């Protein structure tokens, strides 16, 4: 009978699983990994650190057993355990951990946003999508000066520059994926202005360990400025980069948010009313550039067709290249 008193060191368990697999004793190997996995999950503390979660020996043995036995039950047991991992609660007296902003043009509007900032920020992450456009030099000069001079309320300013216009969804994804330790991020368009105390009030309603989404601009422009917790995008996933370069990615994500009853939408009606006082105009990036406006007519129409398509709902990858190619803002 298999000894299930798994008090051995992980390296001993690894050796025992490997020996069982080499000896074609698949049931023994599976049982060892099963009890090891159960013990591992049971002893994970609340709000564990990454080092407490990381068990490469167990993970390798689990993969080896699943690969040999095709046992998806063990895999699901593991992933259900990962679903329960929560970040520590956000400290409300600390700075806003992350502000993410994609920019294509109009650095003058970005400057107005920074002037309206009235709450400390740890990291400002900027995705500069202006490469190859008429605004590239103007945006570069602005961002260079911003990195040199800094901002009195911002601790760190980091600029990423893709090969070209990465698009809105890809820019948001780049920001979120670059900072997975951040409990909550504030993603905002560069043409938005902030009202006094809105950021502080919004943060007071957010629990960093909960799956929360809080837009501070009213529909249908709620994705112009919104808070999203790591627990939220852990459940919903990242934004669909198939919507390129902009528009309809918000409709797709809102549909996914509304489809998950565990997502919490903190009350924001008062914040949205405040923000409406200084954000009357929308889509100023495109509205201020005749070429962008013309090209957007094509990309917006094709994005709508992708939004309405059952292929999107089925996660059918066909058409990934053709949509990207047709929607690129080039002749």
C-alpha positions as CSV (number, residue, x, y, z in Angstrom):
1,X,0.0,0.0,0.0
2,X,1.2,3.5,-0.8
3,X,2.5,5.5,2.1
4,X,0.5,8.8,2.1
5,X,2.4,10.4,4.9
6,X,4.0,13.0,2.7
7,X,6.2,14.7,5.3
8,X,9.3,14.3,3.0
9,X,11.2,17.2,1.6
10,X,10.0,18.2,-1.9
11,X,13.2,16.9,-3.5
12,X,12.3,13.4,-2.0
13,X,8.8,13.6,-3.4
14,X,10.2,14.6,-6.8
15,X,12.5,11.6,-6.8
16,X,9.7,9.2,-5.8
17,X,7.4,10.5,-8.5
18,X,10.1,10.3,-11.2
19,X,11.0,6.7,-10.0
20,X,7.3,5.7,-10.2
21,X,7.0,7.1,-13.7
22,X,10.2,5.4,-14.9
23,X,8.9,2.2,-13.5
24,X,5.6,2.6,-15.4
25,X,3.8,2.7,-12.0
26,X,1.4,5.4,-13.2
27,X,-1.1,5.0,-10.5
28,X,1.5,5.3,-7.8
29,X,2.9,8.5,-9.4
30,X,-0.6,9.9,-9.7
31,X,-1.3,9.2,-6.0
32,X,1.9,10.8,-4.9
33,X,1.2,13.9,-6.9
34,X,-2.4,14.0,-5.8
35,X,-1.6,14.0,-2.1
36,X,1.3,16.4,-2.6
37,X,-1.0,18.8,-4.4
38,X,-3.7,18.6,-1.8
39,X,-1.2,19.2,1.0
40,X,0.3,22.1,-0.9
41,X,-3.1,23.8,-1.5
42,X,-4.2,23.2,2.1
43,X,-1.1,24.9,3.5
44,X,-1.2,28.0,1.3
45,X,-1.6,31.0,3.6
46,X,-4.1,33.8,3.1
47,X,-2.6,36.4,0.8
48,X,0.5,34.2,0.0
49,X,3.7,35.7,-1.5
50,X,4.9,34.5,-4.8
51,X,7.7,32.5,-3.1
52,X,5.1,30.7,-1.0
53,X,3.1,29.8,-4.1
54,X,6.0,28.8,-6.3
55,X,6.7,25.0,-6.1
56,X,8.5,24.1,-9.4
57,X,9.2,20.5,-8.2
58,X,5.5,19.9,-7.7
59,X,4.5,21.7,-10.9
60,X,6.9,19.7,-13.0
61,X,5.8,16.4,-11.4
62,X,2.1,17.4,-11.9
63,X,2.8,18.1,-15.6
64,X,4.7,14.9,-16.0
65,X,1.8,12.8,-14.5
66,X,-0.9,14.7,-16.5
67,X,1.0,14.3,-19.7
68,X,1.3,10.5,-19.1
69,X,-2.2,9.9,-17.6
70,X,-4.2,12.6,-19.4
71,X,-5.7,13.5,-16.0
72,X,-7.5,16.8,-16.3
73,X,-8.9,16.4,-12.8
74,X,-5.5,17.0,-11.2
75,X,-5.0,20.1,-13.5
76,X,-8.4,21.5,-12.5
77,X,-7.6,20.9,-8.9
78,X,-4.5,23.0,-9.3
79,X,-6.1,25.8,-11.2
80,X,-9.0,26.0,-8.7
81,X,-6.4,26.5,-6.0
82,X,-4.8,29.3,-8.0
83,X,-8.3,30.9,-8.4
84,X,-8.4,31.3,-4.6
85,X,-5.2,33.2,-4.4
86,X,-5.8,36.9,-3.4
87,X,-3.6,39.9,-3.2
88,X,-3.3,41.7,0.1
89,X,-5.9,44.5,0.6
90,X,-4.8,47.8,-1.0
91,X,-3.6,50.4,1.6
92,X,-5.8,53.4,1.1
93,X,-3.3,55.8,2.5
94,X,-0.7,54.9,-0.1
95,X,-0.2,56.3,-3.6
96,X,-2.3,55.0,-6.5
97,X,0.0,52.1,-7.6
98,X,-0.4,52.4,-11.4
99,X,-1.7,54.8,-13.9
100,X,-1.6,53.6,-17.5
101,X,-2.0,55.9,-20.5
102,X,-1.7,55.1,-24.3
103,X,-0.9,58.2,-26.5
104,X,-1.1,58.6,-30.2
105,X,-1.0,62.4,-30.6
106,X,-2.1,65.6,-28.8
107,X,0.5,65.8,-26.0
108,X,-1.1,69.1,-25.1
109,X,-4.1,67.2,-23.9
110,X,-1.9,64.8,-22.0
111,X,-0.4,67.9,-20.3
112,X,-3.8,69.0,-19.2
113,X,-4.5,65.6,-17.7
114,X,-1.2,65.8,-15.7
115,X,-2.1,69.3,-14.5
116,X,-5.4,68.0,-13.2
117,X,-3.8,65.2,-11.3
118,X,-4.2,65.7,-7.6
119,X,-3.4,62.4,-6.0
120,X,0.0,60.7,-5.6
121,X,0.9,58.0,-8.1
122,X,3.7,55.4,-7.7
123,X,4.1,54.5,-11.4
124,X,2.9,56.3,-14.6
125,X,3.2,53.8,-17.5
126,X,2.9,55.4,-20.9
127,X,2.6,53.5,-24.3
128,X,3.8,55.8,-27.1
129,X,1.9,54.7,-30.2
130,X,3.0,57.7,-32.3
131,X,5.9,56.0,-34.2
132,X,5.4,56.6,-38.0
133,X,2.8,59.4,-37.5
134,X,3.1,63.1,-38.1
135,X,2.9,63.6,-34.3
136,X,5.9,61.3,-33.5
137,X,8.5,64.1,-32.9
138,X,6.0,66.3,-30.9
139,X,5.0,63.3,-28.7
140,X,8.7,62.2,-28.3
141,X,9.8,65.7,-27.2
142,X,6.9,66.0,-24.7
143,X,7.6,62.5,-23.2
144,X,11.4,63.1,-23.1
145,X,10.8,66.3,-21.1
146,X,8.3,64.6,-18.8
147,X,10.8,61.8,-18.0
148,X,13.6,64.5,-17.3
149,X,11.5,66.9,-15.3
150,X,9.1,64.4,-13.7
151,X,5.9,65.4,-11.9
152,X,5.5,66.4,-8.3
153,X,3.0,63.7,-7.6
154,X,4.5,60.8,-9.6
155,X,7.2,58.6,-8.3
156,X,8.3,56.8,-11.5
157,X,7.5,57.5,-15.2
158,X,8.1,54.7,-17.6
159,X,7.6,55.0,-21.4
160,X,7.2,52.0,-23.8
161,X,7.5,52.6,-27.5
162,X,6.1,49.8,-29.8
163,X,7.2,49.4,-33.4
164,X,4.1,51.3,-34.5
165,X,0.6,52.0,-33.3
166,X,-0.1,48.9,-31.1
167,X,-3.7,49.9,-30.7
168,X,-5.8,50.6,-27.5
169,X,-6.4,47.0,-26.4
170,X,-2.8,45.9,-26.9
171,X,-1.6,49.0,-25.0
172,X,-3.8,48.3,-22.1
173,X,-2.7,44.7,-22.1
174,X,1.0,45.7,-22.2
175,X,0.5,48.0,-19.2
176,X,-1.4,45.4,-17.1
177,X,0.9,42.5,-18.0
178,X,4.0,44.6,-17.2
179,X,2.8,45.2,-13.6
180,X,1.2,42.0,-12.3
181,X,2.1,42.8,-8.7
182,X,-0.1,45.9,-8.7
183,X,-3.5,45.3,-7.0
184,X,-5.3,48.0,-8.9
185,X,-4.6,50.0,-12.1
186,X,-6.1,53.2,-13.4
187,X,-6.3,53.2,-17.2
188,X,-7.1,56.6,-18.7
189,X,-7.1,58.2,-22.2
190,X,-4.7,61.1,-22.6
191,X,-7.5,63.5,-23.5
192,X,-9.3,63.2,-20.1
193,X,-9.3,65.8,-17.4
194,X,-9.6,64.9,-13.7
195,X,-11.8,66.6,-11.2
196,X,-10.5,67.3,-7.7
197,X,-10.7,64.4,-5.2
198,X,-12.2,62.0,-7.8
199,X,-9.2,59.6,-7.7
200,X,-9.0,59.6,-3.9
201,X,-12.7,59.0,-3.6
202,X,-12.6,56.2,-6.1
203,X,-9.7,54.5,-4.4
204,X,-11.6,54.6,-1.1
205,X,-14.3,52.4,-2.7
206,X,-11.9,49.8,-4.0
207,X,-10.7,46.6,-2.3
208,X,-7.6,45.5,-4.1
209,X,-8.1,41.9,-3.3
210,X,-11.6,41.8,-4.9
211,X,-12.5,41.5,-8.6
212,X,-13.7,45.1,-9.1
213,X,-14.2,47.4,-12.1
214,X,-14.9,51.1,-11.5
215,X,-15.4,53.6,-14.4
216,X,-15.3,57.2,-13.5
217,X,-16.8,58.4,-16.8
218,X,-20.4,57.6,-17.5
219,X,-21.5,55.2,-20.3
220,X,-20.9,54.9,-23.2
221,X,-17.4,56.4,-22.5
222,X,-16.7,54.4,-19.3
223,X,-13.5,52.9,-20.8
224,X,-12.0,56.4,-21.2
225,X,-11.1,56.3,-17.5
226,X,-11.5,53.3,-15.3
227,X,-10.0,51.4,-12.3
228,X,-9.5,47.6,-12.7
229,X,-8.1,45.3,-10.0
230,X,-5.8,42.4,-10.7
231,X,-8.4,40.0,-9.4
232,X,-10.8,41.4,-12.0
233,X,-8.6,40.8,-15.1
234,X,-7.5,37.5,-13.5
235,X,-11.1,36.4,-14.0
236,X,-12.1,38.2,-17.2
237,X,-8.8,38.0,-19.0
238,X,-7.1,40.7,-21.1
239,X,-8.6,42.9,-23.8
240,X,-9.2,41.5,-27.3
241,X,-6.4,42.8,-29.4
242,X,-8.4,41.7,-32.5
243,X,-10.2,45.1,-32.2
244,X,-7.6,47.3,-33.8
245,X,-6.5,50.0,-33.5
246,X,-9.5,51.3,-31.5
247,X,-13.2,50.9,-30.8
248,X,-15.4,48.0,-29.9
249,X,-12.8,46.5,-27.6
250,X,-14.7,48.2,-24.8
251,X,-18.0,46.6,-25.9
252,X,-16.4,43.2,-25.9
253,X,-14.9,43.7,-22.4
254,X,-18.1,45.1,-20.9
255,X,-20.0,42.1,-22.2
256,X,-17.5,39.8,-20.5
257,X,-17.6,41.8,-17.3
258,X,-21.4,41.7,-17.2
259,X,-21.4,38.0,-17.9
260,X,-19.5,37.2,-14.7
261,X,-21.7,37.7,-11.6
262,X,-18.6,37.8,-9.3
263,X,-17.4,41.1,-10.7
264,X,-18.1,44.0,-8.4
265,X,-19.0,47.4,-9.8
266,X,-18.6,49.9,-6.9
267,X,-21.0,52.9,-7.0
268,X,-19.6,55.6,-9.2
269,X,-22.6,57.8,-10.2
270,X,-21.3,60.8,-8.2
271,X,-17.8,60.5,-9.6
272,X,-19.1,60.2,-13.1
273,X,-21.3,63.3,-12.6
274,X,-18.2,65.3,-11.4
275,X,-16.1,64.1,-14.3
276,X,-18.8,65.1,-16.8
277,X,-18.3,68.7,-15.8
278,X,-14.9,68.8,-17.5
279,X,-15.1,66.0,-20.1
280,X,-17.7,67.1,-22.6
281,X,-15.8,66.2,-25.7
282,X,-14.8,62.7,-26.6
283,X,-12.4,61.0,-29.0
284,X,-10.2,64.1,-29.4
285,X,-7.3,62.0,-30.7
286,X,-9.2,61.2,-33.8
287,X,-11.4,64.3,-34.0
288,X,-8.3,66.6,-34.2
289,X,-6.7,64.7,-37.1
290,X,-8.4,64.6,-40.4
291,X,-6.3,61.6,-41.6
292,X,-7.0,59.6,-38.5
293,X,-10.7,60.4,-38.8
294,X,-10.9,59.1,-42.4
295,X,-9.0,56.0,-41.6
296,X,-11.1,55.3,-38.6
297,X,-14.1,55.0,-40.8
298,X,-12.7,51.8,-42.2
299,X,-11.3,50.3,-39.0
300,X,-14.4,51.1,-37.0
301,X,-16.6,49.4,-39.5
302,X,-14.5,46.3,-39.7
303,X,-14.3,46.2,-35.8
304,X,-18.1,46.3,-35.7
305,X,-18.2,43.3,-38.0
306,X,-15.9,41.4,-35.7
307,X,-17.9,42.5,-32.6
308,X,-21.1,41.1,-34.2
309,X,-19.5,37.9,-35.5
310,X,-20.1,34.5,-33.9
311,X,-16.5,33.8,-34.6
312,X,-15.6,36.2,-31.8
313,X,-17.9,34.4,-29.4
314,X,-16.4,31.1,-30.4
315,X,-12.9,32.3,-30.1
316,X,-12.3,31.4,-33.7
317,X,-8.8,32.7,-34.7
318,X,-9.5,32.8,-38.4
319,X,-9.2,36.3,-39.8
320,X,-6.6,37.5,-37.2
321,X,-4.1,38.7,-39.8
322,X,-6.6,40.1,-42.3
323,X,-8.2,42.3,-39.8
324,X,-4.9,43.6,-38.5
325,X,-3.7,44.2,-42.1
326,X,-6.9,45.9,-43.3
327,X,-7.2,48.1,-40.1
328,X,-3.6,49.4,-40.1
329,X,-3.8,53.1,-40.6
330,X,-1.6,53.0,-43.7
331,X,-2.3,53.0,-47.5
